[in-house]
Amino acid sequence: MIKINTIGKLIYPNKGQRKNIFYSGKGGVGKTSLACITAIQTAKRGFKTLLMTTDPAAHIGNVLDRPVTEEITKIDGLENLYAVKIEQKKATEEYKNKVLEDARINFDENTVRTMEEELNSPCTEEMASFQKFIEYASLEDYEVIVFDTAPTGHTLRLLELPMDWSKQIQLKAGLTTEISEADKRQKEQFDKVIQMMKDENSTTFAFVMYPEKTPIIEAYRASEELGTVGIKTQLVVANLIIPEEQAITPFFRKRREMQEKYLNEIKDSFPSAQMLKVPMFEREIKGLDMLQRVSDTIF
């Protein structure tokens, strides 16, 4: 296992600073569990921690075995731990309604309809979720924020454009548009958050994967895409490793040998990242007691 002094700098904040930890990876590899485990670890260490998700498939409430809502909620049973769930559909509808409400004041009905069509885009969902994230990222109350689904390189490239998504929609609808003072302020906020995400001292990007071919390939591609916007992958998590002492039957020995081969491939694919190995446990990783047991084992 990686010693705490090796990965401590990746999950604990420097004095007077906040640490942001983003988990990414293909569906079903354990991002939500790892985010919960990490948040529990930092909270146990005395850091006021906020655990967030925008992933509609993520069930942080089920993993924690505690209710998690759209309001920031203190998690009973552990000091310093808070959680919140961003409902992507609701955030997207709110975002679209706001853009169209402004458009109806300034443009004719045909233009508004064109903009409405343009807003039916996956980019709009990503932007709406990220704007919600920015609201929380701007909070000063927390020493650690753990985000269980990282934005893609594609989203970050959209944010780096000289105007926000709603203005881009207006341009696509064939309108010339001026950037207002409010737009400039929002763009400055976007830029500040992006700079924070690129700062390796304050932000850690981690990819979770099984030691198998497809998750490694997908994580590598996503990591390369983030690299195009200046974000480096600092941590890779190899999940569900069969413990060596359990590899005593031919079946498990074969599986363990296969995993060893892919662990080497992960090292080769992410040479500058630390690797955290998470063993397979005999029980489902659910509830604070089990999550604390896992965090004690891996950190």
C-alpha positions in Angstrom: 0.0 0.0 0.0 1.1 3.6 -0.6 2.2 5.2 2.6 0.3 8.2 4.0 3.3 10.5 3.5 3.3 9.6 -0.2 -0.3 10.4 -0.9 -1.0 12.7 2.0 -0.1 15.8 -0.1 -2.7 14.7 -2.7 -5.6 14.6 -0.3 -4.8 16.9 2.6 -4.8 20.7 2.3 -1.8 22.9 3.0 -2.2 25.2 5.9 -4.6 28.0 5.1 -5.5 26.5 1.7 -8.3 24.3 0.4 -7.8 21.0 -1.3 -10.1 20.0 -4.2 -10.1 16.3 -5.1 -11.8 15.2 -8.4 -12.5 11.5 -9.1 -13.0 10.4 -12.7 -13.2 7.0 -14.5 -15.7 4.9 -16.5 -19.1 4.0 -15.1 -19.1 1.4 -12.4 -15.4 1.4 -11.4 -16.0 2.7 -7.9 -15.7 6.5 -8.2 -18.5 7.1 -5.7 -17.1 4.7 -3.1 -13.6 6.2 -3.5 -14.9 9.7 -3.1 -16.8 8.7 0.1 -13.8 6.9 1.5 -11.5 9.9 0.8 -14.0 12.4 2.3 -14.2 10.2 5.4 -10.4 10.1 5.7 -10.0 13.9 5.4 -12.9 14.5 7.9 -11.3 12.0 10.3 -8.1 14.0 10.1 -10.0 17.1 11.3 -10.6 18.8 8.0 -14.0 20.2 7.3 -15.0 18.3 4.2 -17.7 18.6 1.6 -18.6 15.6 -0.6 -20.4 16.5 -3.8 -21.8 14.7 -6.8 -23.5 15.7 -10.1 -23.6 12.2 -11.4 -27.2 11.0 -11.8 -26.0 7.4 -11.4 -24.1 8.1 -8.2 -25.7 7.2 -4.9 -23.5 8.7 -2.2 -26.4 8.5 0.2 -26.6 4.8 -0.3 -22.9 4.4 0.1 -22.8 6.5 3.3 -26.1 5.0 4.4 -27.2 8.5 5.3 -29.7 10.9 3.6 -28.1 13.2 1.1 -30.1 16.0 -0.6 -29.7 19.1 -2.8 -29.1 21.0 0.4 -25.7 20.7 2.1 -26.2 18.2 4.9 -24.1 17.3 7.9 -23.5 13.5 7.9 -24.4 12.1 11.3 -21.8 9.9 12.9 -18.7 11.7 11.8 -17.5 15.2 12.7 -16.5 17.5 9.8 -18.3 15.6 7.0 -21.0 17.2 4.9 -22.5 16.1 1.6 -24.6 17.5 -1.2 -26.1 16.1 -4.4 -26.6 18.4 -7.5 -29.6 17.2 -9.5 -28.4 17.4 -13.0 -31.8 17.5 -14.7 -33.1 20.2 -12.3 -29.8 22.3 -12.7 -30.1 22.0 -16.5 -33.8 23.1 -16.6 -33.0 26.0 -14.3 -30.1 27.0 -16.5 -32.1 26.7 -19.8 -35.0 28.7 -18.2 -32.7 31.5 -17.1 -31.1 31.8 -20.6 -34.5 31.7 -22.4 -36.0 34.2 -19.9 -33.3 36.7 -20.7 -33.7 35.9 -24.4 -37.5 36.6 -24.4 -36.8 40.1 -23.1 -34.3 40.9 -25.8 -35.2 38.9 -28.9 -38.1 37.9 -31.1 -39.9 34.5 -30.8 -38.1 33.0 -33.8 -34.7 33.7 -32.3 -35.9 32.4 -28.9 -37.0 29.1 -30.6 -33.6 28.8 -32.4 -31.9 29.3 -29.1 -34.1 26.7 -27.4 -33.1 24.1 -30.0 -29.4 25.0 -29.5 -29.9 24.5 -25.8 -30.9 20.9 -26.3 -27.3 19.9 -26.2 -25.1 17.7 -23.9 -22.9 20.8 -23.6 -25.8 22.6 -21.9 -26.0 19.8 -19.2 -22.3 20.0 -18.6 -22.3 23.8 -18.3 -25.4 23.8 -16.0 -23.7 21.2 -13.7 -20.4 23.1 -13.7 -22.1 26.3 -12.8 -23.7 24.6 -9.8 -20.3 23.3 -8.9 -18.8 26.8 -9.2 -21.3 28.0 -6.6 -20.0 25.4 -4.1 -16.4 25.8 -5.2 -16.7 29.5 -4.3 -17.7 28.6 -0.7 -15.0 29.5 1.8 -16.3 27.3 4.6 -14.6 24.0 3.7 -11.0 22.8 3.9 -11.5 19.9 1.5 -14.1 19.4 -1.3 -14.3 15.9 -2.8 -16.1 15.8 -6.2 -17.2 12.3 -7.2 -17.3 13.1 -11.0 -14.7 15.3 -12.6 -15.6 17.6 -15.5 -14.3 16.4 -18.9 -11.6 18.2 -20.9 -14.4 19.1 -23.3 -16.3 21.0 -20.6 -13.2 22.8 -19.5 -12.4 23.9 -23.1 -15.9 25.4 -23.3 -15.3 27.3 -20.1 -12.0 28.7 -21.5 -13.8 30.3 -24.4 -13.9 34.1 -24.2 -17.7 34.1 -23.5 -20.0 31.8 -21.6 -22.2 29.1 -23.1 -25.4 31.2 -23.2 -23.6 33.9 -25.3 -22.3 31.1 -27.6 -25.9 30.0 -28.1 -26.9 33.5 -29.1 -24.1 33.5 -31.7 -25.2 30.2 -33.1 -28.7 31.6 -33.4 -27.2 34.2 -35.7 -27.2 37.1 -33.3 -24.4 39.6 -32.7 -24.1 40.0 -28.9 -22.2 42.3 -26.6 -20.6 41.0 -23.4 -22.1 42.8 -20.4 -20.4 43.5 -17.1 -22.3 40.6 -15.5 -21.0 38.3 -18.3 -17.5 39.5 -17.6 -17.8 38.9 -13.8 -19.1 35.4 -14.5 -16.2 34.7 -16.9 -13.8 35.9 -14.3 -15.4 33.5 -11.8 -15.0 30.6 -14.4 -11.4 31.6 -15.0 -10.6 31.6 -11.3 -12.1 28.1 -10.8 -10.2 26.8 -13.9 -6.9 28.2 -12.5 -7.7 26.6 -9.2 -8.2 23.2 -11.0 -4.9 23.6 -12.8 -3.0 24.3 -9.5 -1.5 21.0 -8.4 -1.0 22.3 -4.9 -4.7 22.9 -4.3 -6.3 20.4 -6.7 -5.8 16.6 -7.2 -7.3 14.9 -10.2 -7.6 11.1 -9.7 -8.7 8.3 -12.1 -10.4 5.2 -10.7 -10.2 1.9 -12.7 -10.2 -1.8 -12.4 -6.9 -3.5 -13.4 -8.4 -4.5 -16.7 -7.9 -3.3 -20.3 -11.0 -1.3 -21.1 -11.1 0.9 -17.9 -7.4 1.6 -18.3 -7.8 2.7 -22.0 -10.8 4.9 -21.1 -9.0 6.5 -18.2 -5.9 7.2 -20.3 -7.9 8.9 -23.0 -9.8 11.0 -20.6 -6.5 11.9 -18.8 -4.9 12.9 -22.1 -7.9 15.1 -22.9 -7.6 16.9 -19.5 -3.9 17.3 -20.3 -4.9 19.5 -23.3 -6.3 22.1 -21.0 -3.3 21.9 -18.6 -4.6 19.6 -16.0 -2.4 16.8 -14.9 -3.5 13.4 -13.5 -1.8 13.1 -10.1 -3.4 9.9 -8.7 -4.6 6.6 -10.2 -6.6 4.2 -8.1 -6.6 0.5 -9.0 -9.8 -0.8 -7.4 -10.8 -4.4 -6.4 -7.4 -6.0 -6.2 -7.6 -9.6 -5.1 -5.5 -9.9 -1.9 -2.5 -12.1 -2.4 -3.4 -14.2 0.6 -6.7 -15.0 -1.0 -5.2 -16.1 -4.4 -5.1 -19.8 -3.3 -7.3 -21.5 -5.9 -6.4 -21.8 -9.6 -9.2 -19.4 -10.5 -8.1 -16.6 -8.1 -4.4 -17.2 -8.9 -5.2 -16.6 -12.6 -7.2 -13.5 -11.8 -4.5 -12.2 -9.6 -1.8 -12.8 -12.3 -4.0 -10.9 -14.8 -4.4 -8.0 -12.3 -0.6 -7.9 -11.8 -0.1 -7.6 -15.5 -2.6 -4.7 -15.7 -1.2 -3.0 -12.6 2.1 -2.7 -14.5 0.2 -1.3 -17.5 -1.4 1.3 -15.3 2.1 2.3 -14.0 3.4 2.6 -17.6 0.3 4.6 -18.8 0.5 7.1 -15.9 4.2 7.3 -15.1 4.0 10.6 -13.3 1.0 9.7 -11.1 0.9 8.0 -7.7 -0.9 4.7 -7.7 -3.2 3.7 -4.8 -4.2 0.0 -4.7 -7.6 -0.8 -3.2 -8.1 -4.4 -2.2 -11.3 -6.4 -2.7 -13.1 -6.7 0.7 -15.3 -9.6 1.9 -18.2 -7.2 2.4 -20.0 -4.5 0.4 -18.4 -1.1 0.9 -21.4 0.7 2.5 -22.0 2.6 5.8 -19.7 4.7 7.9 -18.1 1.8 9.8 -17.1 -0.1 6.6 -16.0 3.1 4.9 -13.8 4.0 7.8 -12.3 0.5 7.8 -11.4 0.8 4.1 -9.9 4.3 4.6 -7.8 3.0 7.5 -6.6 0.2 5.2 -5.7 2.2 2.1 -4.6 5.5 3.5 
